[in-house]
Amino acid sequence: MRFPLLSFCFLLPLFASLAPQLRAETAPDPSAKWEKEIAAFEAKDQENPPPKGGIVFVGSSSIRKWTTLAEDFPHHQVLNRGFGGSQLIDSVHFADRIVLPYEPRMVVLYAGSNDIHAGKSPGQVFADFRAFVEKIHAKLPKTEIAYISNAGNPSRWAEVEQVKAANAMIESYIQGKDGLKFINVFPRMLGSDGLPRPEIFVADRLHMNAAGYKIWTEIVGPFLPAPDR
């Protein structure tokens, strides 16, 4: 009667050591939830293939909701490939499907705020940004990458120090490097009191309204390459 108990006690540490591996093998791909949106982009491309050599805007909901991109930059060939709620690593994961095929001369990226809100460290946001740069430049070394700084907003103001830290790491990495640009929208989105300007956000206090996108257009515009039309 003692042997089965001893055998179980002997095997218990083995099961414990295998548990993390089993969890990793069975855990769903965190980017799988975006498959429907990415497939929709691809279907749209098949119906109406976008020209190559333009400017691809990619990232989270602040990009996806920038529905006036073509109007705001009428002299550039722009393509919106933002998917709301995504994290920076999701743009890395799907770059070979929603960035690389277009062979853009510039990629404008906004992502990282959702990462911090989900509990990732500024260092992880920075690491994922580097992974994005490396993935793009491995295939398209001449493509410029412009990073829009993470912005403060009223609903997540408690996370502002992490946002600032991530911005600082990315800006420091970009400085002096050919093909990389840092677009700092953070200061213009604050009022004289140093807090986010409530009038540039919609009711959720997270996403911008037309006034907010007007500010972004003014800031981003000078960083874009020469007009192509």
RARAFEN-V298018 format. One record per residue. N is the residue number from 1. RES is the residue in one letter. SS is DSSP state (H for helix, E for strand, - for the rest). PSI is psi as a letter, one per 20 degrees, with the letter a starting at -180 (* if undefined). Layout:
((N & RES & SS & PSI) (N & RES & SS & PSI))
This chain:
((1 & M & - & h) (2 & R & H & h) (3 & F & H & g) (4 & P & H & h) (5 & L & H & g) (6 & L & H & h) (7 & S & H & g) (8 & F & H & g) (9 & C & H & h) (10 & F & H & h) (11 & L & H & i) (12 & L & H & g) (13 & P & H & h) (14 & L & H & g) (15 & F & H & h) (16 & A & H & h) (17 & S & H & h) (18 & L & H & i) (19 & A & H & g) (20 & P & H & h) (21 & Q & H & g) (22 & L & H & h) (23 & R & H & g) (24 & A & H & h) (25 & E & H & h) (26 & T & H & i) (27 & A & - & p) (28 & P & - & q) (29 & D & - & p) (30 & P & - & h) (31 & S & - & i) (32 & A & H & h) (33 & K & H & i) (34 & W & H & i) (35 & E & H & g) (36 & K & H & g) (37 & E & H & g) (38 & I & H & g) (39 & A & H & h) (40 & A & H & h) (41 & F & H & g) (42 & E & H & h) (43 & A & H & g) (44 & K & H & h) (45 & D & H & h) (46 & Q & H & h) (47 & E & H & g) (48 & N & - & n) (49 & P & - & p) (50 & P & - & q) (51 & P & - & q) (52 & K & - & r) (53 & G & - & j) (54 & G & - & b) (55 & I & E & p) (56 & V & E & p) (57 & F & E & p) (58 & V & E & q) (59 & G & E & b) (60 & S & - & b) (61 & S & H & h) (62 & S & H & h) (63 & I & H & g) (64 & R & H & h) (65 & K & - & i) (66 & W & - & m) (67 & T & - & i) (68 & T & - & j) (69 & L & H & g) (70 & A & H & h) (71 & E & H & h) (72 & D & H & h) (73 & F & - & m) (74 & P & - & i) (75 & H & - & j) (76 & H & - & q) (77 & Q & - & o) (78 & V & E & q) (79 & L & E & p) (80 & N & E & o) (81 & R & E & k) (82 & G & E & q) (83 & F & - & o) (84 & G & - & p) (85 & G & - & i) (86 & S & - & q) (87 & Q & - & r) (88 & L & H & h) (89 & I & H & h) (90 & D & H & h) (91 & S & H & h) (92 & V & H & g) (93 & H & H & g) (94 & F & H & j) (95 & A & H & h) (96 & D & H & i) (97 & R & H & h) (98 & I & H & j) (99 & V & - & f) (100 & L & H & h) (101 & P & H & h) (102 & Y & H & i) (103 & E & - & l) (104 & P & - & q) (105 & R & - & i) (106 & M & E & q) (107 & V & E & p) (108 & V & E & o) (109 & L & E & p) (110 & Y & E & o) (111 & A & - & q) (112 & G & - & h) (113 & S & H & g) (114 & N & H & h) (115 & D & H & g) (116 & I & H & g) (117 & H & H & h) (118 & A & - & i) (119 & G & - & j) (120 & K & - & q) (121 & S & - & q) (122 & P & H & h) (123 & G & H & h) (124 & Q & H & h) (125 & V & H & g) (126 & F & H & g) (127 & A & H & h) (128 & D & H & h) (129 & F & H & g) (130 & R & H & h) (131 & A & H & h) (132 & F & H & g) (133 & V & H & g) (134 & E & H & h) (135 & K & H & g) (136 & I & H & g) (137 & H & H & i) (138 & A & H & h) (139 & K & H & h) (140 & L & - & m) (141 & P & - & h) (142 & K & - & i) (143 & T & - & p) (144 & E & E & q) (145 & I & E & p) (146 & A & E & p) (147 & Y & E & p) (148 & I & E & p) (149 & S & - & q) (150 & N & - & p) (151 & A & - & q) (152 & G & - & q) (153 & N & - & q) (154 & P & H & h) (155 & S & H & h) (156 & R & H & k) (157 & W & H & h) (158 & A & H & i) (159 & E & H & j) (160 & V & H & h) (161 & E & H & h) (162 & Q & H & h) (163 & V & H & g) (164 & K & H & g) (165 & A & H & g) (166 & A & H & g) (167 & N & H & g) (168 & A & H & g) (169 & M & H & g) (170 & I & H & g) (171 & E & H & g) (172 & S & H & h) (173 & Y & H & h) (174 & I & H & h) (175 & Q & - & p) (176 & G & - & j) (177 & K & - & p) (178 & D & - & q) (179 & G & - & j) (180 & L & E & q) (181 & K & E & q) (182 & F & E & p) (183 & I & E & o) (184 & N & - & n) (185 & V & - & i) (186 & F & - & g) (187 & P & H & h) (188 & R & H & i) (189 & M & H & j) (190 & L & E & q) (191 & G & - & a) (192 & S & - & i) (193 & D & - & j) (194 & G & - & j) (195 & L & - & q) (196 & P & E & p) (197 & R & - & o) (198 & P & H & h) (199 & E & H & i) (200 & I & H & j) (201 & F & E & q) (202 & V & - & a) (203 & A & - & h) (204 & D & - & i) (205 & R & - & j) (206 & L & - & g) (207 & H & - & q) (208 & M & E & q) (209 & N & - & a) (210 & A & H & h) (211 & A & H & h) (212 & G & H & g) (213 & Y & H & h) (214 & K & H & g) (215 & I & H & g) (216 & W & H & g) (217 & T & H & g) (218 & E & H & h) (219 & I & H & g) (220 & V & H & h) (221 & G & H & g) (222 & P & - & i) (223 & F & - & i) (224 & L & - & q) (225 & P & - & r) (226 & A & - & q) (227 & P & - & q) (228 & D & - & j) (229 & R & - & *))
